[in-house]
Amino acid sequence: MKLVPALYDTENDLALAECNAILRYISQKFKIDEQWYPREDLAKQAKINQYLDFHHLNTRRCSYLAFHLLFAPILKTGDPTFDEKHTYRTVRSALRNFEGIYLQDKKFIGGDKPCIADLVAFFDITMLEVLDFDYANYPKVIKWIGEMR
């Protein structure tokens, strides 16, 4: 059995899957604070959307790696094409890109305060902790994790 994030909004008879779509929908429907998902500042919203698309083949690999090394053997499931060395390379590249593209000189992806993109990133990137991953080469990630906590 596979489980996916899902939401059913009875008010609009709308079924949604995929966490990023759900986060965007909830942010807009309930008009959450602009910090989390800007409606007025389209440039900030675009940067958040950019990360939410970027993460699928980048920082998502952090949780993919943790899953395949720790949980897939127990559950007897997983991606049959999983390659540990390749995935570690992808993770290291993703963390460099995360620092260079999304954090740069900012505290969070969206600027001075966390946004929904930070929540998604935090889940994936901190999954590496179950592998005792050494973040030493990623000082901005270390600082960002501390700020998120």
C-alpha positions as CSV (number, residue, x, y, z in Angstrom):
1,M,0.0,0.0,0.0
2,K,1.3,3.5,-0.9
3,L,0.3,6.6,1.0
4,V,0.4,10.1,-0.5
5,P,-0.5,13.4,1.0
6,A,-4.1,14.1,0.2
7,L,-6.7,16.7,1.0
8,Y,-10.4,16.8,0.3
9,D,-12.1,20.2,0.5
10,T,-15.8,19.5,0.8
11,E,-16.6,23.2,0.4
12,N,-15.2,23.1,-3.1
13,D,-15.6,19.4,-3.9
14,L,-11.9,19.4,-4.5
15,A,-9.5,16.4,-4.0
16,L,-5.8,17.2,-4.1
17,A,-2.7,15.1,-3.9
18,E,0.9,16.2,-3.6
19,C,2.2,18.2,-0.6
20,N,3.3,21.3,-2.6
21,A,-0.1,21.7,-4.3
22,I,-1.8,21.2,-0.9
23,L,0.4,23.8,0.8
24,R,-0.2,26.3,-1.9
25,Y,-4.0,25.7,-1.8
26,I,-4.2,26.0,1.9
27,S,-2.1,29.1,1.9
28,Q,-4.3,30.8,-0.6
29,K,-7.7,29.6,0.6
30,F,-7.2,30.5,4.2
31,K,-5.2,33.6,3.5
32,I,-2.4,32.7,5.8
33,D,0.2,35.3,6.6
34,E,2.1,36.7,3.6
35,Q,5.3,35.4,5.2
36,W,4.3,31.8,4.4
37,Y,3.1,32.2,0.9
38,P,3.0,35.8,-0.5
39,R,0.0,36.7,-2.5
40,E,0.9,40.4,-2.9
41,D,4.6,40.0,-3.7
42,L,4.6,37.9,-6.9
43,A,8.4,37.9,-7.1
44,K,8.7,36.3,-3.7
45,Q,5.9,33.9,-4.5
46,A,7.7,32.9,-7.7
47,K,11.0,32.2,-5.8
48,I,9.0,30.0,-3.4
49,N,7.3,28.2,-6.3
50,Q,10.7,27.8,-7.9
51,Y,12.1,26.0,-4.9
52,L,9.0,23.8,-4.6
53,D,9.6,22.6,-8.2
54,F,13.4,22.4,-7.7
55,H,13.2,20.2,-4.7
56,H,11.7,17.1,-6.4
57,L,15.0,16.2,-8.1
58,N,17.3,17.9,-5.7
59,T,16.8,18.2,-2.0
60,R,14.1,15.5,-2.1
61,R,17.0,13.1,-2.6
62,C,18.0,13.6,1.0
63,S,14.8,11.9,2.3
64,Y,15.0,9.4,-0.7
65,L,18.5,8.4,0.5
66,A,17.4,8.0,4.1
67,F,14.4,6.0,3.1
68,H,16.4,3.6,0.9
69,L,19.2,3.1,3.4
70,L,17.1,2.7,6.5
71,F,13.5,1.9,5.8
72,A,13.3,0.2,2.4
73,P,15.2,-2.9,3.6
74,I,12.8,-3.3,6.5
75,L,9.7,-2.7,4.4
76,K,11.1,-4.8,1.6
77,T,10.2,-2.1,-0.9
78,G,11.9,0.8,-2.7
79,D,13.2,2.0,-6.0
80,P,14.9,-1.0,-7.7
81,T,17.3,1.5,-9.5
82,F,18.5,3.0,-6.2
83,D,22.2,3.7,-6.3
84,E,23.7,4.8,-3.0
85,K,26.9,6.4,-4.4
86,H,25.0,8.3,-7.1
87,T,22.4,9.4,-4.6
88,Y,25.0,10.7,-2.2
89,R,26.6,12.7,-5.0
90,T,23.1,14.1,-5.9
91,V,22.5,15.0,-2.2
92,R,25.9,16.8,-1.9
93,S,25.2,18.7,-5.2
94,A,21.6,19.5,-4.0
95,L,22.9,21.0,-0.7
96,R,25.5,23.1,-2.6
97,N,22.7,24.4,-4.9
98,F,20.4,25.0,-2.0
99,E,23.0,27.2,-0.3
100,G,24.0,28.9,-3.5
101,I,20.6,29.5,-5.1
102,Y,18.1,29.6,-2.3
103,L,19.9,30.8,0.8
104,Q,22.7,32.9,-0.7
105,D,22.7,35.9,1.7
106,K,19.3,35.2,3.2
107,K,18.2,33.6,6.4
108,F,15.4,31.6,4.8
109,I,14.3,30.7,1.3
110,G,11.7,33.6,1.2
111,G,13.9,36.1,3.0
112,D,14.0,37.1,6.7
113,K,11.2,34.7,7.7
114,P,10.4,31.1,7.0
115,C,7.9,30.2,4.3
116,I,6.2,27.0,3.1
117,A,9.3,26.2,0.9
118,D,11.4,26.2,4.1
119,L,9.0,23.7,5.7
120,V,9.4,21.4,2.7
121,A,13.1,21.8,2.6
122,F,13.5,21.2,6.3
123,F,11.7,17.9,6.2
124,D,13.9,16.6,3.4
125,I,17.3,18.0,4.5
126,T,17.0,17.0,8.1
127,M,16.1,13.4,7.1
128,L,19.9,13.1,6.6
129,E,20.3,13.3,10.4
130,V,19.1,9.7,10.7
131,L,22.2,8.8,8.7
132,D,24.5,10.8,10.9
133,F,25.2,12.9,7.8
134,D,28.1,15.5,8.3
135,Y,26.8,18.9,7.2
136,A,30.3,20.5,7.8
137,N,30.7,21.4,4.2
138,Y,27.4,23.3,4.2
139,P,27.7,26.1,6.7
140,K,24.6,28.0,5.4
141,V,22.6,24.8,5.7
142,I,23.8,24.3,9.3
143,K,22.8,27.9,10.2
144,W,19.4,27.6,8.4
145,I,18.6,24.3,10.2
146,G,19.3,26.1,13.5
147,E,17.1,29.0,12.5
148,M,14.3,26.6,11.5
149,R,14.5,24.8,14.8
